[in-house]
Amino acid sequence: MIEHGALSRERGVRTTLRSPARHSVPCTPSPLLLLPAPCTLLAAIAAVHRQYNEDLFESTKMTFGEHLDELRLALIKSILAFVIGVLIALIFAGPLVDYVQTPLKTALKNYYGQLAERQYRNELMQESGGNLSAEEIAQATKRLGEQQLVPEDRYLDRLELEELLKNIEKQRAGKASPSAPAPANLMRPGELVKLRLYHPLDDDPRVRVIGLRVEEPFVVYLKAAVMLGAVLASPFIFYFIWQFVAAGLYPHEQRYVHIFLPFSVALFLAGAALAFFGVFRFVLRFFFAFSGYMGIDLQPRITDWLSFVLILPVGFGIAFQLPLVMLFLERIGIFTIRSYLSSWRISVLAIAFLAMILTPSDPYSMMLMMSPLIALYFFGIMLCRWMPRRATEFGEAID
């Protein structure tokens, strides 16, 4: 009788035989002389299986030096792909910088447009002395906002204005050269005339993104080119790295990568898209509202904004990998589905802490990251339950 229940591993292939209590097969001669005994048949199958595995992977063995050569080749091709991507991105870096400024410029226009409306409403209420109704003031403020104009107060000396009008009449009549009032008569109390001028909101210098250093526009242009070049070259870089890694993986391991890599990329892009198209608006609204409460006018720098644009989407993309991390930890035996379900309250607290670390110090971005992460946590539990496990030749699941 042979010993069953033994686990043999031949180059990554595991073959599990049944336990002796349930599947013991007596090694007795077969009643038919032409047929081998059951134990002899099992031993022959195992021998053929081992020989097949050895022959299958014999041609794929590589020395340590050959692995280093493959790594060097993959790195060289990845660097060349990155350089080519950056060279192509230099053509489109300018439009990219303009595009990433769109949320910031929109937030600046909304903030300073609303600020101009409030100031205009207060000035009308003070100047009217009760002669204008609240409805008339509201309509005037509404027209100001619809035309996107910003009021600006200027002052003229009455004597200078009168002298200017006299000089205009003299020039028309061809008389003596223009004259100016005596300096002693200027800027007397009560002689200043208030003029309200208007300029378009788009021409307001406060809604422009500024730079404080001479080399800052060039540095920003290069940063945008590097960022866009990395995105353009990323498929080729991933492919070259995958060529190197796949050489050391078995077919079933390669199948897992083929399944999870596109899933991981999709989750990363979903998180980055949520940050850029959804979170930025709420984050900027919160910061500008708080700066208005503090009475501080903001003039953002393009360098700081570009760094912020890069950090927040990357943080969201990394956080959205939560389901795959949960599946990996469950597959290697660190956690189980039952432990995920029993500790969901602690997990929600950990997600809140993670959202606080990966987002700016405002409640909007934290909530906008925490809410989808909680949903992804329970999706990760369903993924652990639904994702099939690899099975042995005897139909037993392999963890």
KEPALO-969435 format. One line per field, with one value per atom (N, C-alpha, C): z negated, y negated, x negated; residue number from 1. Coordinates in pm, whole numbers. Last residue first. Layout:
BEGIN
z = c(Z  ...) .
y = c(Y  ...) .
x = c(X  ...) .
num = c(NUM  ...) .
END
This chain:
BEGIN
z = c(243  190  244  463  412  368  447  461  398  622  494  517  850  828  696  903  836  801  1006  1098  1037  835  867  968  919  869  913  821  904  839  759  718  816  884  870  831  705  792  775  513  648  733  276  275  416  344  280  284  438  531  473  206  309  410  86  21  122  269  252  182  220  349  344  -30  -20  118  59  -43  -36  234  289  187  48  146  206  -76  -155  -63  138  81  -6  190  285  230  -66  -25  79  -76  -171  -124  121  131  42  39  175  200  -217  -203  -63  -144  -230  -217  7  73  -12  -205  -81  -14  -421  -439  -309  -373  -362  -371  -337  -467  -453  -63  -135  -262  -99  -45  -119  -229  -85  -23  -499  -465  -317  -494  -554  -514  -386  -308  -363  -603  -474  -388  -793  -819  -690  -661  -692  -720  -659  -532  -554  -933  -864  -729  -971  -1042  -975  -811  -776  -846  -959  -823  -778  -1188  -1198  -1061  -1067  -1135  -1150  -968  -872  -939  -1077  -1115  -1022  -968  -1112  -1154  -698  -735  -883  -712  -647  -693  -833  -907  -845  -628  -756  -837  -432  -407  -537  -591  -532  -508  -563  -604  -536  -483  -595  -651  -259  -390  -506  -4  -69  -214  55  124  55  -98  -126  -62  16  -124  -160  273  257  114  214  275  258  112  27  84  341  222  128  504  543  425  364  386  422  362  241  268  552  567  450  492  559  588  398  301  364  639  552  453  734  812  728  533  557  634  567  440  455  828  800  668  795  875  851  610  572  661  748  625  598  979  990  866  882  985  998  718  658  755  911  815  748  1035  1111  1019  826  877  955  791  682  732  1045  999  887  1059  1152  1106  764  853  937  691  698  797  493  623  641  291  336  474  22  166  210  -276  -211  -63  -460  -397  -329  -564  -632  -573  -381  -521  -599  -155  -161  -303  -232  -216  -214  -229  -356  -346  43  -52  -186  143  177  82  32  0  31  142  -2  -36  417  361  210  439  465  408  373  295  313  573  434  346  803  793  648  760  766  745  780  648  652  1057  953  826  1233  1284  1174  1075  1163  1200  919  855  944  1114  1009  942  1255  1320  1218  1061  1110  1178  1033  919  963  1295  1237  1118  1320  1405  1351  1128  1113  1196  1236  1106  1086  1476  1482  1349  1377  1455  1460  1254  1174  1247  1478  1369  1284  1623  1677  1571  1415  1460  1527  1371  1271  1319  1600  1547  1462  1645  1756  1708  1398  1435  1549  1415  1312  1346  1623  1643  1539  1508  1615  1639  1340  1282  1386  1520  1439  1372  1636  1716  1632  1417  1476  1551  1466  1415  1487  1575  1452  1392  1795  1818  1694  1698  1747  1769  1646  1534  1581  1905  1814  1703  2009  2080  1989  1826  1826  1901  1906  1773  1764  2158  2147  2010  2084  2168  2157  1939  1873  1954  2148  2031  1958  2319  2365  2247  2157  2210  2255  2091  1990  2048  2269  2275  2180  2201  2337  2344  1934  1966  2103  1966  1888  1916  2115  2175  2101  1925  2042  2111  1744  1700  1817  1908  1844  1800  1979  2082  2023  1729  1805  1913  1670  1584  1657  1876  1872  1784  1800  1933  1935  1553  1561  1694  1635  1549  1554  1780  1848  1767  1579  1694  1767  1398  1361  1479  1430  1497  1473  1272  1416  1489  1033  1075  1226  995  922  964  1181  1153  1092  1161  1169  1149  1320  1245  1267  1284  1360  1267  1150  1198  1282  1094  985  1030  1311  1285  1176  1526  1389  1360  1766  1766  1626  1707  1765  1765  1626  1524  1578  1768  1776  1671  1565  1658  1658  1489  1498  1598  1249  1378  1373  1092  1091  1233  928  1056  1044  710  722  856  674  736  760  423  500  547  254  395  481  -14  53  200  -83  -131  -60  209  92  46  429  320  193  527  553  422  490  492  508  515  382  375  787  696  558  1005  912  817  1309  1183  1093  1632  1522  1397  1981  1853  1748  2332  2210  2086  2530  2488  2358  2671  2607  2564  2926  2844  2780  3083  3132  3054  2994  3047  3100  2904  3014  3079  2698  2812  2931  2520  2579  2702  2452  2525  2592  2315  2434  2518  2103  2202  2329  1962  2020  2128  1881  1972  2038  1711  1828  1929  1512  1596  1722  1401  1463  1555  1309  1408  1479  1123  1240  1349  943  1013  1136  850  923  1002  898  833  916  900  973  890  835  786  872  886  908  867  835  799  822  1031  977  954  1086  1063  997  1336  1202  1184  1517  1501  1355  1639  1590  1588  1699  1794  1755  1475  1609  1711  1264  1274  1410  1325  1316  1331  1306  1437  1437  1027  1120  1258  928  899  993  1022  1068  1044  877  1023  1080  612  654  805  620  595  640  660  761  744  423  552  661  228  228  361  369  301  310  307  393  310  101  217  314  -108  -120  -3  -18  -133  -150  190  219  104  87  166  187  -45  -119  -45  158  40  -40  334  376  256  177  215  258  159  38  70  429  359  233  476  552  483  308  285  357  427  288  261  685  669  525  627  688  673  527  440  495  755  641  543  904  954  843  748  760  824  772  643  655  1047  962  831  1119  1175  1092  970  947  1000  1083  941  909  1343  1321  1176  1290  1344  1326  1194  1109  1160  1414  1286  1197  1611  1629  1498  1597  1527  1531  1762  1618  1535  2010  1973  1823  2019  2024  1976  2014  1903  1900  2263  2140  2018  2452  2432  2305  2388  2371  2357  2459  2319  2294  2711  2653  2509  2773  2869  2804  2572  2580  2676  2620  2529  2531  2777  2839  2753  2578  2700  2772  2400  2357  2478  2557  2511  2468  2583  2703  2664  2313  2382  2506  2272  2194  2262  2449  2468  2392  2331  2466  2494  2088  2088  2225  2181  2109  2108  2295  2380  2311  2059  2172  2263  1906  1858  1971  2066  2038  1990  2059  2186  2165  1785  1846  1979  1765  1690  1751  1927  1963  1892  1781  1918  1962  1546  1542  1680  1649  1592  1584  1718  1824  1775  1462  1556  1670  1361  1299  1391  1634  1529  1472  1691  1722  1603  1841  1733  1781  2041  1998  1884  2091  2191  2149  1875  1887  1982  1851  1803  1818  1966  2007  1970  1840  1981  2024  1588  1603  1748  1649  1593  1611  1737  1827  1778  1511  1627  1725  1349  1310  1430  1499  1470  1432  1495  1624  1603  1222  1285  1417  1189  1118  1182  1347  1382  1317  1204  1341  1385  965  963  1103  1055  998  996  1143  1238  1186  908  1015  1116  772  719  825  935  919  866  1160  1032  1017  1516  1399  1273  1707  1650  1531  1776  1872  1817  1578  1587  1682  1364  1505  1521  1097  1143  1290  987  1060  1102  660  803  865  453  476  624  271  377  391  213  180  299  164  269  238  -21  -21  81  -59  76  77  -324  -235  -103  -460  -528  -433  -304  -312  -377  -89  -219  -227  249  148  19  351  354  237  534  403  420  683  705  569  817  697  731  983  1005  884  940  928  948  972  1049  1053  805  909  996  500  580  681  333  407  492  47  136  200  -40  -32  71  -43  -116  -113  -77  -11  -100  -28  -122  -45  88  96  1  0  0  0) .
y = c(-2790  -2926  -3005  -2584  -2618  -2763  -2343  -2481  -2504  -2036  -2106  -2248  -1881  -1968  -2042  -1739  -1665  -1753  -1921  -1821  -1741  -2222  -2116  -2020  -2561  -2426  -2329  -2899  -2797  -2660  -3049  -3009  -2907  -3320  -3177  -3155  -3577  -3545  -3399  -3607  -3565  -3521  -3684  -3573  -3520  -3898  -3781  -3660  -4067  -4018  -3895  -4129  -4051  -3994  -4278  -4157  -4068  -4490  -4399  -4270  -4614  -4551  -4455  -4713  -4605  -4538  -4901  -4802  -4684  -5068  -4976  -4870  -5212  -5126  -5025  -5342  -5252  -5157  -5491  -5388  -5291  -5678  -5567  -5457  -5824  -5760  -5650  -5931  -5828  -5754  -6127  -6008  -5897  -6306  -6255  -6139  -6367  -6292  -6232  -6507  -6389  -6304  -6718  -6616  -6491  -6850  -6805  -6694  -6932  -6820  -6766  -6976  -7027  -6910  -6955  -6969  -7037  -6716  -6840  -6851  -6358  -6473  -6598  -6148  -6160  -6281  -6162  -6174  -6209  -6130  -6251  -6272  -5877  -5989  -6122  -5730  -5732  -5849  -5776  -5822  -5830  -5648  -5791  -5850  -5388  -5456  -5607  -5332  -5335  -5407  -5337  -5433  -5445  -5119  -5252  -5360  -4917  -4948  -5084  -4909  -4951  -4989  -4814  -4943  -4997  -4563  -4669  -4806  -4317  -4438  -4554  -4116  -4142  -4272  -4113  -4148  -4185  -4032  -4158  -4205  -3783  -3890  -4026  -3646  -3665  -3776  -3640  -3715  -3742  -3687  -3605  -3694  -3767  -3796  -3697  -3617  -3711  -3746  -3448  -3395  -3490  -3524  -3473  -3434  -3611  -3494  -3438  -3841  -3725  -3598  -4010  -3971  -3850  -4032  -3976  -3928  -4157  -4024  -3957  -4403  -4311  -4170  -4505  -4479  -4383  -4532  -4437  -4406  -4731  -4595  -4493  -4962  -4890  -4750  -5136  -4999  -4910  -5391  -5309  -5167  -5509  -5466  -5374  -5575  -5473  -5421  -5776  -5654  -5541  -5971  -5904  -5773  -6042  -5989  -5916  -6142  -6022  -5960  -6370  -6255  -6129  -6521  -6476  -6362  -6574  -6495  -6439  -6732  -6601  -6515  -6961  -6883  -6744  -7055  -7011  -6925  -7129  -7024  -6968  -7331  -7212  -7098  -7520  -7457  -7330  -7596  -7531  -7459  -7712  -7599  -7523  -7923  -7811  -7690  -8058  -8041  -7917  -8256  -8128  -8132  -8481  -8490  -8364  -8577  -8474  -8506  -8791  -8772  -8674  -8748  -8735  -8710  -8733  -8861  -8862  -8499  -8561  -8696  -8447  -8466  -8534  -8409  -8524  -8553  -8173  -8293  -8419  -8008  -8034  -8156  -8009  -8058  -8090  -7894  -8033  -8091  -7635  -7720  -7867  -7541  -7550  -7647  -7551  -7628  -7646  -7368  -7510  -7598  -7134  -7175  -7323  -7121  -7137  -7184  -7097  -7204  -7228  -6865  -6996  -7110  -6646  -6690  -6831  -6605  -6620  -6685  -6587  -6641  -6663  -6491  -6607  -6670  -6275  -6387  -6510  -6108  -6163  -6283  -6043  -6121  -6182  -5892  -6017  -6105  -5674  -5761  -5894  -5570  -5615  -5708  -5498  -5605  -5658  -5290  -5408  -5525  -5106  -5167  -5294  -5043  -5103  -5170  -4922  -5046  -5118  -4696  -4794  -4927  -4563  -4604  -4711  -4504  -4600  -4651  -4328  -4449  -4547  -4102  -4207  -4336  -3934  -3970  -4096  -3902  -3946  -3991  -3799  -3933  -3987  -3544  -3638  -3782  -3437  -3458  -3555  -3410  -3509  -3538  -3199  -3328  -3440  -2993  -3035  -3170  -2975  -3016  -3062  -3131  -3015  -3060  -3376  -3334  -3209  -3487  -3411  -3363  -3630  -3519  -3433  -3838  -3720  -3602  -4040  -3968  -3838  -4130  -4079  -3995  -4203  -4105  -4045  -4403  -4277  -4167  -4603  -4545  -4411  -4649  -4604  -4542  -4733  -4615  -4561  -4963  -4849  -4720  -5119  -5087  -4966  -5137  -5068  -5030  -5280  -5147  -5069  -5522  -5422  -5287  -5726  -5612  -5499  -5909  -5854  -5728  -5966  -5905  -5841  -6080  -5957  -5887  -6307  -6205  -6073  -6452  -6399  -6290  -6505  -6437  -6375  -6642  -6517  -6437  -6866  -6775  -6640  -6985  -6936  -6838  -7051  -6958  -6900  -7236  -7109  -7006  -7442  -7379  -7244  -7511  -7456  -7384  -7614  -7496  -7429  -7838  -7732  -7603  -7993  -7941  -7828  -8038  -7957  -7909  -8203  -8073  -7988  -8421  -8439  -8306  -8379  -8369  -8380  -8388  -8484  -8481  -8385  -8324  -8428  -8345  -8421  -8332  -8338  -8259  -8321  -8584  -8526  -8446  -8731  -8600  -8532  -8977  -8881  -8742  -9146  -9078  -8973  -9123  -9151  -9078  -9051  -9138  -9173  -8908  -8835  -8919  -9107  -9017  -8941  -9433  -9292  -9206  -9727  -9652  -9506  -10048  -9904  -9843  -10319  -10260  -10110  -10587  -10441  -10392  -10860  -10803  -10650  -11133  -10986  -10941  -11416  -11362  -11213  -11629  -11506  -11453  -11839  -11871  -11747  -11781  -11797  -11827  -11934  -11849  -11882  -11965  -12023  -11933  -11898  -11800  -11864  -12223  -12084  -12006  -12477  -12462  -12317  -12461  -12490  -12471  -12424  -12309  -12337  -12581  -12595  -12477  -12405  -12476  -12482  -12476  -12382  -12460  -12529  -12570  -12465  -12497  -12456  -12502  -12800  -12665  -12630  -12993  -12974  -12829  -12866  -12972  -12931  -12708  -12744  -12856  -12603  -12739  -12787  -12357  -12361  -12500  -12439  -12372  -12371  -12549  -12634  -12569  -12322  -12428  -12521  -12184  -12124  -12229  -12355  -12335  -12272  -12324  -12453  -12439  -12057  -12093  -12229  -12084  -11997  -12031  -12246  -12298  -12214  -12067  -12190  -12248  -11869  -11834  -11958  -12012  -11955  -11919  -12071  -12180  -12130  -11813  -11892  -12005  -11530  -11660  -11747  -11202  -11315  -11441  -10854  -10988  -11093  -10537  -10630  -10770  -10201  -10342  -10419  -9956  -10007  -10156  -9651  -9797  -9837  -9418  -9445  -9596  -9209  -9333  -9348  -9018  -8984  -9107  -9052  -9111  -9083  -8929  -8873  -8927  -9095  -8959  -8899  -9330  -9335  -9196  -9237  -9280  -9288  -9189  -9078  -9114  -9450  -9354  -9235  -9548  -9609  -9516  -9382  -9377  -9438  -9461  -9323  -9310  -9727  -9697  -9555  -9684  -9757  -9731  -9549  -9482  -9551  -9737  -9618  -9544  -10070  -9954  -9837  -10374  -10257  -10142  -10555  -10594  -10477  -10494  -10451  -10488  -10583  -10648  -10612  -10505  -10539  -10611  -10440  -10562  -10603  -10195  -10310  -10440  -10032  -10053  -10174  -10037  -10094  -10121  -9902  -10042  -10109  -9646  -9726  -9874  -9569  -9577  -9664  -9567  -9659  -9676  -9363  -9499  -9601  -9145  -9182  -9326  -9148  -9167  -9209  -9091  -9219  -9248  -8829  -8936  -9073  -8696  -8706  -8815  -8731  -8780  -8795  -8602  -8746  -8807  -8332  -8396  -8548  -8281  -8273  -8348  -8316  -8402  -8399  -8109  -8248  -8344  -7882  -7912  -8057  -7903  -7908  -7942  -7873  -7999  -8013  -7605  -7715  -7849  -7451  -7455  -7572  -7531  -7559  -7556  -7455  -7578  -7605  -7240  -7211  -7336  -7376  -7292  -7267  -7509  -7587  -7505  -7284  -7378  -7465  -7172  -7099  -7191  -7360  -7341  -7263  -7313  -7442  -7429  -7046  -7088  -7221  -6940  -6962  -7012  -6912  -6982  -7024  -6759  -6898  -6979  -6501  -6583  -6729  -6398  -6422  -6516  -6389  -6468  -6497  -6207  -6346  -6436  -5970  -6028  -6173  -5933  -5961  -6022  -5880  -5995  -6033  -5644  -5764  -5889  -5469  -5499  -5627  -5464  -5517  -5553  -5342  -5478  -5541  -5090  -5175  -5321  -4991  -5014  -5104  -4977  -5061  -5092  -4791  -4928  -5022  -4560  -4616  -4760  -4521  -4548  -4610  -4467  -4584  -4622  -4230  -4349  -4474  -4061  -4090  -4214  -4063  -4114  -4148  -3938  -4076  -4139  -3683  -3764  -3911  -3603  -3622  -3704  -3583  -3682  -3708  -3366  -3497  -3608  -3170  -3198  -3338  -3012  -3120  -3136  -2770  -2809  -2915  -2670  -2808  -2852  -2406  -2501  -2646  -2285  -2273  -2378  -2280  -2399  -2394  -2027  -2148  -2274  -1834  -1861  -1993  -1850  -1879  -1911  -1778  -1910  -1946  -1513  -1613  -1755  -1390  -1400  -1505  -1407  -1474  -1492  -1246  -1386  -1464  -999  -1066  -1216  -949  -957  -1031  -944  -1044  -1061  -718  -850  -960  -516  -545  -682  -522  -554  -588  -438  -571  -613  -176  -274  -416  -53  -65  -170  -56  -132  -152  111  -31  -112  327  301  152  350  327  305  615  481  464  878  776  635  1034  1026  915  949  961  938  904  1035  1056  743  736  875  764  795  792  474  618  646  238  274  425  68  180  217  -268  -166  -52  -504  -405  -297  -729  -683  -586  -794  -790  -721  -777  -732  -716  -884  -738  -691  -1155  -1107  -956  -1199  -1188  -1128  -1419  -1291  -1282  -1698  -1653  -1524  -1863  -1748  -1692  -2167  -2091  -1982  -2317  -2241  -2154  -2438  -2521  -2446  -2219  -2342  -2415  -2009  -1996  -2121  -1901  -2023  -2006  -1694  -1706  -1830  -1572  -1688  -1706  -1281  -1354  -1464  -1123  -1249  -1329  -780  -887  -1010  -540  -647  -758  -220  -340  -444  119  0  -124) .
x = c(524  526  409  689  556  562  949  906  772  948  941  886  949  1062  1060  723  828  947  547  599  712  656  561  625  751  779  670  768  705  721  1090  956  900  1287  1256  1111  1441  1327  1290  1642  1679  1560  1519  1614  1638  1359  1298  1391  1561  1460  1389  1697  1766  1668  1492  1541  1614  1472  1359  1399  1714  1693  1575  1660  1757  1753  1467  1434  1531  1600  1500  1459  1753  1820  1723  1541  1625  1701  1448  1362  1442  1653  1630  1540  1620  1745  1724  1358  1399  1524  1345  1260  1312  1535  1545  1449  1443  1568  1581  1207  1200  1327  1302  1221  1209  1450  1512  1432  1291  1384  1441  938  1074  1170  648  714  850  619  590  675  563  634  590  438  419  487  520  378  360  795  740  595  813  864  812  709  638  683  911  775  694  1124  1132  994  1025  1047  1056  1030  901  913  1309  1224  1087  1376  1428  1347  1249  1204  1253  1400  1260  1206  1633  1633  1491  1568  1596  1597  1494  1418  1446  1649  1660  1591  1574  1710  1722  1304  1341  1479  1334  1266  1294  1465  1532  1466  1270  1393  1467  948  1054  1175  597  734  828  374  362  500  383  420  406  352  231  258  611  559  435  642  726  671  457  438  525  575  441  418  820  818  683  727  805  805  606  525  597  831  726  634  981  1034  927  792  831  889  715  666  708  789  889  839  557  658  762  432  373  476  607  584  525  588  715  694  317  365  497  326  245  288  490  536  456  313  447  499  67  71  210  112  48  72  231  302  242  26  152  232  -159  -193  -67  -13  -49  -88  2  124  92  -263  -192  -68  -307  -389  -318  -127  -110  -191  13  -102  -83  303  232  116  391  326  242  666  574  519  730  737  628  900  769  792  1108  1076  941  1199  1084  1047  1400  1436  1323  1242  1332  1376  1115  1032  1118  1339  1272  1181  1398  1497  1432  1166  1196  1301  1185  1071  1099  1432  1412  1299  1382  1492  1475  1172  1146  1257  1315  1199  1172  1509  1550  1434  1345  1443  1484  1190  1127  1226  1364  1318  1261  1432  1532  1483  1220  1346  1451  1004  987  1121  1104  1034  1032  1213  1300  1234  981  1087  1181  843  784  890  1022  991  933  1015  1142  1118  748  800  933  741  656  710  924  950  867  788  921  957  556  545  680  671  598  587  775  864  799  541  640  737  428  362  459  589  587  521  563  696  687  295  379  517  222  177  262  338  382  342  189  332  387  -60  -43  105  0  -32  -21  39  154  127  -224  -107  11  -468  -403  -278  -725  -596  -547  -951  -967  -836  -865  -958  -977  -716  -644  -737  -901  -842  -778  -970  -1073  -1013  -721  -802  -909  -650  -576  -652  -823  -839  -767  -710  -849  -876  -450  -468  -610  -496  -434  -455  -602  -684  -628  -383  -503  -593  -199  -166  -288  -357  -325  -280  -399  -490  -452  -199  -203  -289  -267  -137  -140  -518  -505  -373  -446  -530  -525  -300  -231  -313  -515  -394  -320  -696  -736  -613  -541  -589  -630  -501  -385  -428  -766  -692  -572  -820  -893  -821  -643  -632  -701  -749  -614  -592  -994  -991  -854  -906  -981  -979  -778  -702  -774  -1008  -893  -811  -1224  -1230  -1106  -1155  -1173  -1167  -890  -1030  -1040  -618  -701  -847  -317  -447  -538  41  -82  -203  348  250  114  603  493  401  783  828  721  673  682  725  690  562  570  964  923  792  1061  943  895  1288  1175  1047  1464  1407  1287  1419  1462  1392  1485  1399  1444  1604  1630  1531  1602  1566  1589  1733  1736  1712  1589  1631  1627  1623  1612  1668  1427  1548  1528  1308  1288  1423  1351  1332  1312  1356  1484  1472  1046  1157  1288  837  900  1014  679  695  750  547  584  600  448  593  640  178  231  381  130  122  180  364  252  249  457  486  363  322  345  374  403  349  384  329  399  325  278  242  312  551  421  401  767  714  582  930  799  736  1165  1170  1036  1075  1171  1177  912  853  947  1103  1000  937  1250  1316  1215  1047  1107  1177  1002  896  950  1244  1208  1102  1217  1326  1299  995  986  1096  1099  991  975  1281  1328  1223  1102  1203  1257  955  887  986  1160  1093  1020  1224  1324  1260  1022  1036  1130  1156  1100  1119  1126  1157  1085  1288  1177  1222  1385  1402  1273  1519  1392  1408  1697  1692  1561  1683  1630  1626  1907  1832  1791  2083  1949  1859  2344  2248  2103  2454  2479  2381  2369  2319  2340  2516  2369  2310  2774  2723  2572  2781  2796  2744  2763  2656  2661  3007  2882  2763  3181  3180  3052  3124  3100  3095  3208  3067  3033  3480  3403  3253  3545  3563  3482  3503  3418  3429  3516  3573  3477  3353  3368  3423  3336  3416  3439  3168  3306  3393  2922  2983  3130  2759  2899  2965  2511  2523  2668  2556  2504  2527  2652  2736  2688  2436  2565  2654  2245  2223  2353  2356  2336  2317  2349  2477  2464  2073  2159  2294  1990  1942  2029  2126  2152  2108  2011  2155  2189  1742  1778  1927  1767  1716  1753  1854  1944  1900  1616  1743  1845  1427  1416  1541  1531  1507  1506  1548  1667  1648  1279  1382  1509  1157  1120  1226  1278  1300  1263  1174  1319  1351  903  952  1103  905  860  911  997  1072  1033  789  932  1009  528  564  714  511  513  541  504  618  625  259  383  503  94  87  213  166  193  190  75  220  254  -210  -144  7  -262  -274  -203  -269  -136  -143  -535  -449  -317  -639  -682  -595  -552  -472  -515  -757  -626  -542  -953  -975  -844  -834  -856  -878  -836  -709  -724  -1109  -1029  -895  -1168  -1229  -1150  -1020  -991  -1047  -1145  -1004  -966  -1400  -1384  -1238  -1333  -1387  -1373  -1250  -1156  -1203  -1485  -1368  -1266  -1640  -1682  -1564  -1495  -1512  -1552  -1518  -1386  -1396  -1796  -1730  -1592  -1832  -1897  -1830  -1685  -1644  -1704  -1836  -1697  -1646  -2076  -2074  -1932  -1988  -2034  -2037  -1929  -1822  -1863  -2188  -2089  -1969  -2299  -2350  -2253  -2156  -2142  -2192  -2014  -2111  -2087  -1704  -1797  -1891  -1489  -1578  -1675  -1332  -1307  -1398  -1372  -1422  -1405  -1245  -1390  -1446  -975  -1043  -1194  -909  -839  -916  -1062  -1089  -1026  -942  -1084  -1118  -679  -708  -854  -719  -661  -691  -815  -902  -852  -590  -714  -806  -411  -379  -505  -532  -517  -490  -509  -641  -634  -230  -310  -447  -168  -114  -196  -300  -341  -293  -158  -300  -350  94  76  -70  29  81  64  -46  -143  -100  195  81  -25  358  388  271  165  229  257  234  147  227  373  390  297  330  289  299  432  287  242  683  649  499  678  722  695  377  503  544  242  234  372  281  293  288  273  179  178  576  485  399  609  626  529  781  673  704  946  915  797  985  1099  1068  749  870  986  549  558  686  656  611  631  544  648  591  280  349  445  204  251  327  -47  41  76  -148  -120  -21  -407  -286  -263  -657  -538  -409  -838  -845  -711  -657  -758  -748  -567  -576  -690  -339  -465  -459  -206  -200  -336  -27  -153  -140  193  201  74  60  134  135  -173  -138  -69  -57  -141  -89  -86  0  -90) .
num = c(399  399  399  398  398  398  397  397  397  396  396  396  395  395  395  394  394  394  393  393  393  392  392  392  391  391  391  390  390  390  389  389  389  388  388  388  387  387  387  386  386  386  385  385  385  384  384  384  383  383  383  382  382  382  381  381  381  380  380  380  379  379  379  378  378  378  377  377  377  376  376  376  375  375  375  374  374  374  373  373  373  372  372  372  371  371  371  370  370  370  369  369  369  368  368  368  367  367  367  366  366  366  365  365  365  364  364  364  363  363  363  362  362  362  361  361  361  360  360  360  359  359  359  358  358  358  357  357  357  356  356  356  355  355  355  354  354  354  353  353  353  352  352  352  351  351  351  350  350  350  349  349  349  348  348  348  347  347  347  346  346  346  345  345  345  344  344  344  343  343  343  342  342  342  341  341  341  340  340  340  339  339  339  338  338  338  337  337  337  336  336  336  335  335  335  334  334  334  333  333  333  332  332  332  331  331  331  330  330  330  329  329  329  328  328  328  327  327  327  326  326  326  325  325  325  324  324  324  323  323  323  322  322  322  321  321  321  320  320  320  319  319  319  318  318  318  317  317  317  316  316  316  315  315  315  314  314  314  313  313  313  312  312  312  311  311  311  310  310  310  309  309  309  308  308  308  307  307  307  306  306  306  305  305  305  304  304  304  303  303  303  302  302  302  301  301  301  300  300  300  299  299  299  298  298  298  297  297  297  296  296  296  295  295  295  294  294  294  293  293  293  292  292  292  291  291  291  290  290  290  289  289  289  288  288  288  287  287  287  286  286  286  285  285  285  284  284  284  283  283  283  282  282  282  281  281  281  280  280  280  279  279  279  278  278  278  277  277  277  276  276  276  275  275  275  274  274  274  273  273  273  272  272  272  271  271  271  270  270  270  269  269  269  268  268  268  267  267  267  266  266  266  265  265  265  264  264  264  263  263  263  262  262  262  261  261  261  260  260  260  259  259  259  258  258  258  257  257  257  256  256  256  255  255  255  254  254  254  253  253  253  252  252  252  251  251  251  250  250  250  249  249  249  248  248  248  247  247  247  246  246  246  245  245  245  244  244  244  243  243  243  242  242  242  241  241  241  240  240  240  239  239  239  238  238  238  237  237  237  236  236  236  235  235  235  234  234  234  233  233  233  232  232  232  231  231  231  230  230  230  229  229  229  228  228  228  227  227  227  226  226  226  225  225  225  224  224  224  223  223  223  222  222  222  221  221  221  220  220  220  219  219  219  218  218  218  217  217  217  216  216  216  215  215  215  214  214  214  213  213  213  212  212  212  211  211  211  210  210  210  209  209  209  208  208  208  207  207  207  206  206  206  205  205  205  204  204  204  203  203  203  202  202  202  201  201  201  200  200  200  199  199  199  198  198  198  197  197  197  196  196  196  195  195  195  194  194  194  193  193  193  192  192  192  191  191  191  190  190  190  189  189  189  188  188  188  187  187  187  186  186  186  185  185  185  184  184  184  183  183  183  182  182  182  181  181  181  180  180  180  179  179  179  178  178  178  177  177  177  176  176  176  175  175  175  174  174  174  173  173  173  172  172  172  171  171  171  170  170  170  169  169  169  168  168  168  167  167  167  166  166  166  165  165  165  164  164  164  163  163  163  162  162  162  161  161  161  160  160  160  159  159  159  158  158  158  157  157  157  156  156  156  155  155  155  154  154  154  153  153  153  152  152  152  151  151  151  150  150  150  149  149  149  148  148  148  147  147  147  146  146  146  145  145  145  144  144  144  143  143  143  142  142  142  141  141  141  140  140  140  139  139  139  138  138  138  137  137  137  136  136  136  135  135  135  134  134  134  133  133  133  132  132  132  131  131  131  130  130  130  129  129  129  128  128  128  127  127  127  126  126  126  125  125  125  124  124  124  123  123  123  122  122  122  121  121  121  120  120  120  119  119  119  118  118  118  117  117  117  116  116  116  115  115  115  114  114  114  113  113  113  112  112  112  111  111  111  110  110  110  109  109  109  108  108  108  107  107  107  106  106  106  105  105  105  104  104  104  103  103  103  102  102  102  101  101  101  100  100  100  99  99  99  98  98  98  97  97  97  96  96  96  95  95  95  94  94  94  93  93  93  92  92  92  91  91  91  90  90  90  89  89  89  88  88  88  87  87  87  86  86  86  85  85  85  84  84  84  83  83  83  82  82  82  81  81  81  80  80  80  79  79  79  78  78  78  77  77  77  76  76  76  75  75  75  74  74  74  73  73  73  72  72  72  71  71  71  70  70  70  69  69  69  68  68  68  67  67  67  66  66  66  65  65  65  64  64  64  63  63  63  62  62  62  61  61  61  60  60  60  59  59  59  58  58  58  57  57  57  56  56  56  55  55  55  54  54  54  53  53  53  52  52  52  51  51  51  50  50  50  49  49  49  48  48  48  47  47  47  46  46  46  45  45  45  44  44  44  43  43  43  42  42  42  41  41  41  40  40  40  39  39  39  38  38  38  37  37  37  36  36  36  35  35  35  34  34  34  33  33  33  32  32  32  31  31  31  30  30  30  29  29  29  28  28  28  27  27  27  26  26  26  25  25  25  24  24  24  23  23  23  22  22  22  21  21  21  20  20  20  19  19  19  18  18  18  17  17  17  16  16  16  15  15  15  14  14  14  13  13  13  12  12  12  11  11  11  10  10  10  9  9  9  8  8  8  7  7  7  6  6  6  5  5  5  4  4  4  3  3  3  2  2  2  1  1  1) .
END
